[in-house]
Amino acid sequence: MSRIVVVEDESAIAELIAINLRHAGHEVTLAASAEQAQRAIDAVLPDLVVLDWMLPGQSGLALARQWRASERTRELPIIMLTARSEEADKVAGLDAGADDYLSKPFSTNELMARIRAVLRRKAPEALEDMVEVAGLRLDPATRRISRRTGAGEVDLKMGPTEFRLLHFLMTHPERVHSRAQLLDRVWGDHVFIEERTEDVHVKRLREALAPAQAAGMIETVRGAGYRLTQHVPALQA
């Protein structure tokens, strides 16, 4: 399930999109203005935004530019859904940072397909595909984590929070994530979880990876946050 914010001031269209998204298993938040959209994003960073261009107050185009300029929302997936259908409008929307652009009137089936495609490209942590980094394998479907060592394959056990944290880091290897970014992406709401709590879960994750000689894959980047590295010492028997 993904968290999706639908920014649309026409209530009938917003409800139509919301019904289809909820039927597909997504959690949906509706916003009828740029101000409401920003409040929703500030509260919980979603997995994707469906964004109208023409909104009360600030335009969706300006909102997209604003999100792309902020570190917290720089990689937020955005699909623009608007009545502006000229080629120049589409170019402007994509240049503003939209990942995809769909004109009204639209097919709900096409919109859902585009949402799936953007989530697949931009948020692999939300999918059920197995991930492997430096011999460490994580399968979301079976909740199994293992790593090949010189002595054979080692199965690892960890709690649900550590699992989500590892999944996110493995789908973004070698990238440094600030504590605030990890709180948003793993816990879903940076307001209610303290960074000290996050540090405890990182410590537990390293302890869970230790039996497979993989604790060193979780690196602390002083003054910046954490990253998962693919460059680890050779496995020992």
N, C-alpha and C positions, 0 to 999 in steps of 0.2 A: 504494500500500500504506500502511495506517495501523497505528500501534502501539496495541494495545488490551490493557488489563489486565483480567482477569476475576477478581473477588474473590468466591469461592464455596467454602464448606467441604464441600459434598457433591461428592465426586470424580467421580461419574458424570455429574452435571449439568455440572460444570466441563469435563470432557472432551468432552461433547456440544457445548457451546458452542464450545470451542476447535477441534474438528474442522471445524465449519461456518465459523468465521471464517478458519481457515487455507485451507480450500477456496476461500474468496472472495478469497484473496490477502493477508490481513492477517497481521501479526506479533503473536503472542499470548504474554502472560506470565500464568501462573496464580498466584493467591495464596489461601491457605486461611484466612487470619486478617487482622485489621486490621494487625497488626504486619508481616506479610509484605507486605501491600499498601503500607504506608507506605515500606518499604525499596525496593520496586519503583519507586514514584513518586519517591523521593529519587535513585535511580540514573539513571533516564531518564524525562522527562516524556512520558507517552503522548498519543495523540490522543483517547482516550476510555477511560472505565472502566465496566465492567458490575459493579454493586455489589449484593451481597446485604445484607439488613438484619440478619438474625440471624447473628452471627459470634462465634467464641470471643474472649473478652476484651472489646474495644470493639465497639459495634454499628456497622453500616454507616451508620446515621443520624448518629451522632456523628462518624464519619469524614468524611461529606459536609460537615457543618458546619465541621469543622476545615479541610478543604481550601478551602472558600469563604472562610474567614477569613484565609487566607494569600495574600500577593500573588502568589507563584509559581504557585499552583494555583487561583487565584480563578476563572479561566475554563475550567478543566478540564471537558470534557463528561462528564456522569455519567448513566447509565441505571440506575435501581434495579430489581432483579429479585428478588422476594421472595414468600413465601407469605402475607404479610400483605396481605389483599385488601379490607379495609374502606375505605369512603370516607375516614374520618378518618385511616387509615394513609397513604393516597395523598396526602392534603393535607399531612400531616406530612412525607412524603418530598420532595414538591415544595417545600415551604417551607424544608426543610433545604438546598435547592440543587440537587436532581436536575433534569435537563433533561427526563427522561421517566420513567415508572413502569410496570412490567409485572408482573402477578401470576402466580404459579405455581398450577397447571400452565400452561405456555405453549407456544405454537407457535414452533418455531425459525424458520420463515419470517417470522412477525410480528416476532420479535426482530431478525432480520437487516434487515428493512425499517425498523424503528425506528432501528437503528444507522446505516443509510445516511442516514436523514432528519436525525438529530442531527449527523452529520459534515457533511452538506450545509449545515446552518445554522451550525454552530459552527466548522468547520474547512475553509473554502473552499480553503485552500492545498493540501489533500489531493486536490482534484478536478481534472478536466481542462478546466474552463471557462476561456475566454479572459478576461483581466482588462484593463481600460483605465482609466487615471487621467491626466487632464490631457493627453490625446493620446498618452500612452505606452501601448503595447499589448504584452501578454505572452501568448503562446499555449503552455501547457504541453504540448499534444499534439504540436506541431511544433517546440518549443523555439525559436521565433522571437520576437524582440523588435524593435519598431520604434516610431518616433514621427514624426508628421506635423510638418513644419516649413514655413516660408514657401518653402523651395526644393524642397519635395517630401518624400516619405517616406524616412526614413533607417533602414536596418537596423543593428542593434547586435549586437556580438559580446562575449561574456563567458564566463568559466569556470563550471563547474557549481555551485560554492559561491556565487558572486555571483548566479547565476540563482536559486537557492533563497532567498537573502537578499532579492532584489528581489521575488520572488513573494510571500513572506510580508509584506513591507512594503506591497506594492500591495493585498493583500487586507485590510489593516488601516490604511487611509490616515488621516493626521492623529492617530494614536494614538502616544504616546511609549512606547517599549519599552526597558527597561533592558538592559544588556549581558548580564546573567544570563538574562533572558527570551529574548533572541535566540539565545543559545547553546543553550538548551533546545529552542526551536522549530525552529531551522535546522540545528544540528549534531546535536541529539538527545541530547546528554549534556553537561551543564555541568561535569562533573568533569574531563574529559580535554582540554578545549580552553581555552587561556589567553585572557583578554580582549584581550591585546595582539594575538593572532592575528586576533581578530574585527575590531579596528580596521584591520588591514592589508586585510582583505577589504572593509570599508566604503570604504576609500580606492580600492581597485581598482574597486569598483562605480561610484563617482563618475567615475573615469577612463573607464570603459566607456560611461557615459551622456553624457559631454561632447560627443561628435560630434553629438548630437541636442539640445544645449542643455538637458539635463535633469539635469546634475550637482547643480544647486541644489535638486532635489526631495528629496534626502537631507539632512536637517537634523540637526545635532548639538545636543541640548538639554543645556546645561551642567549637570553634576551629576545628570542623569537617564538619558540614553541617546540614542537616535536615533528619528527619525520620517520618514515620507514625506509630504510636503505636496502638496496639490493646487493650492496658490496659488503659481504660478511666473510669472516675467516673460513678457510676450507673446513669441511666437516671432518670430524675425527671418529675413529671407530670406538 
